[in-house]
Amino acid sequence: MNRETLREKIENCFRESGIRMREGLDLASLDLIVVAVRIEKEFGIKFGLDEISIDQFRSFETITSLVEKHLKDR
């Protein structure tokens, strides 16, 4: 899966979760968990507790990199 398709799928996870999409994401704690779970289900991956953080989910770029890492590790 290429990076553009990954990002589109991640953006779709935000839409399906009802969380507003924008660069420089500033997610509330509950929104962060909701979107992380949605992304895990979409890609069949599991984030570690230390990965579900504002730093890892601060932009679509950082989220895409995190998902890519997990997909490569499978």
ZALUM-284066 format. One record per residue (C-alpha): residue in three letters; y, z, x. Coordinates in Angstrom, 2 decimals, always signed. Example, Ala and Ser with C-alpha at 12.3 -4.5 7.8 and 13.67 -1.06 7.14 Angstrom:
<site residu="ALA" north="-4.50" up="+7.80" east="+12.30"/>
<site residu="SER" north="-1.06" up="+7.14" east="+13.67"/>
END
This chain:
<site residu="MET" north="+0.00" up="+0.00" east="+0.00"/>
<site residu="ASN" north="+3.36" up="-0.96" east="+1.47"/>
<site residu="ARG" north="+6.34" up="+1.38" east="+1.74"/>
<site residu="GLU" north="+8.29" up="-0.31" east="-1.06"/>
<site residu="THR" north="+5.40" up="+0.06" east="-3.52"/>
<site residu="LEU" north="+5.00" up="+3.71" east="-2.47"/>
<site residu="ARG" north="+8.66" up="+4.40" east="-3.16"/>
<site residu="GLU" north="+8.47" up="+2.66" east="-6.56"/>
<site residu="LYS" north="+5.50" up="+4.83" east="-7.52"/>
<site residu="ILE" north="+7.33" up="+7.97" east="-6.36"/>
<site residu="GLU" north="+10.40" up="+6.99" east="-8.38"/>
<site residu="ASN" north="+8.12" up="+6.48" east="-11.38"/>
<site residu="CYS" north="+6.77" up="+10.03" east="-10.90"/>
<site residu="PHE" north="+10.36" up="+11.30" east="-11.16"/>
<site residu="ARG" north="+10.99" up="+9.26" east="-14.33"/>
<site residu="GLU" north="+7.74" up="+10.44" east="-15.94"/>
<site residu="SER" north="+8.65" up="+14.04" east="-15.08"/>
<site residu="GLY" north="+12.08" up="+13.66" east="-16.67"/>
<site residu="ILE" north="+13.79" up="+14.54" east="-13.39"/>
<site residu="ARG" north="+16.97" up="+12.68" east="-12.53"/>
<site residu="MET" north="+16.54" up="+10.36" east="-9.57"/>
<site residu="ARG" north="+19.20" up="+10.14" east="-6.88"/>
<site residu="GLU" north="+19.44" up="+10.12" east="-3.10"/>
<site residu="GLY" north="+20.23" up="+13.44" east="-1.49"/>
<site residu="LEU" north="+17.99" up="+15.19" east="-4.01"/>
<site residu="ASP" north="+18.91" up="+18.76" east="-4.83"/>
<site residu="LEU" north="+15.91" up="+19.82" east="-6.90"/>
<site residu="ALA" north="+15.59" up="+23.11" east="-8.72"/>
<site residu="SER" north="+12.45" up="+25.06" east="-7.81"/>
<site residu="LEU" north="+10.62" up="+24.19" east="-11.02"/>
<site residu="ASP" north="+11.57" up="+20.50" east="-10.75"/>
<site residu="LEU" north="+10.27" up="+20.47" east="-7.19"/>
<site residu="ILE" north="+6.88" up="+21.79" east="-8.28"/>
<site residu="VAL" north="+6.68" up="+19.48" east="-11.32"/>
<site residu="VAL" north="+7.37" up="+16.36" east="-9.29"/>
<site residu="ALA" north="+5.09" up="+17.45" east="-6.42"/>
<site residu="VAL" north="+2.18" up="+17.89" east="-8.84"/>
<site residu="ARG" north="+2.93" up="+14.52" east="-10.47"/>
<site residu="ILE" north="+2.94" up="+12.83" east="-7.04"/>
<site residu="GLU" north="-0.33" up="+14.55" east="-6.07"/>
<site residu="LYS" north="-1.99" up="+13.23" east="-9.22"/>
<site residu="GLU" north="-0.56" up="+9.73" east="-8.82"/>
<site residu="PHE" north="-1.81" up="+9.33" east="-5.25"/>
<site residu="GLY" north="-4.90" up="+11.57" east="-5.32"/>
<site residu="ILE" north="-3.54" up="+13.81" east="-2.57"/>
<site residu="LYS" north="-2.97" up="+17.55" east="-2.18"/>
<site residu="PHE" north="+0.15" up="+19.01" east="-0.55"/>
<site residu="GLY" north="-0.07" up="+22.24" east="+1.42"/>
<site residu="LEU" north="+2.11" up="+25.07" east="+0.15"/>
<site residu="ASP" north="+4.33" up="+24.72" east="+3.23"/>
<site residu="GLU" north="+4.95" up="+21.07" east="+2.35"/>
<site residu="ILE" north="+6.35" up="+21.72" east="-1.13"/>
<site residu="SER" north="+9.84" up="+22.55" east="+0.07"/>
<site residu="ILE" north="+13.40" up="+21.38" east="-0.33"/>
<site residu="ASP" north="+13.27" up="+19.98" east="+3.23"/>
<site residu="GLN" north="+10.26" up="+17.78" east="+2.49"/>
<site residu="PHE" north="+11.65" up="+16.69" east="-0.90"/>
<site residu="ARG" north="+15.31" up="+16.23" east="+0.09"/>
<site residu="SER" north="+15.24" up="+12.41" east="-0.23"/>
<site residu="PHE" north="+12.99" up="+9.59" east="-1.31"/>
<site residu="GLU" north="+12.59" up="+8.73" east="+2.37"/>
<site residu="THR" north="+11.18" up="+12.18" east="+3.26"/>
<site residu="ILE" north="+8.89" up="+12.18" east="+0.21"/>
<site residu="THR" north="+7.62" up="+8.68" east="+1.03"/>
<site residu="SER" north="+6.90" up="+9.74" east="+4.63"/>
<site residu="LEU" north="+5.01" up="+12.82" east="+3.41"/>
<site residu="VAL" north="+2.90" up="+10.76" east="+1.00"/>
<site residu="GLU" north="+2.20" up="+8.16" east="+3.72"/>
<site residu="LYS" north="+0.97" up="+10.94" east="+6.01"/>
<site residu="HIS" north="-1.44" up="+12.20" east="+3.37"/>
<site residu="LEU" north="-2.71" up="+8.71" east="+2.54"/>
<site residu="LYS" north="-3.42" up="+8.04" east="+6.22"/>
<site residu="ASP" north="-5.29" up="+11.35" east="+6.54"/>
<site residu="ARG" north="-7.72" up="+10.49" east="+3.75"/>
END
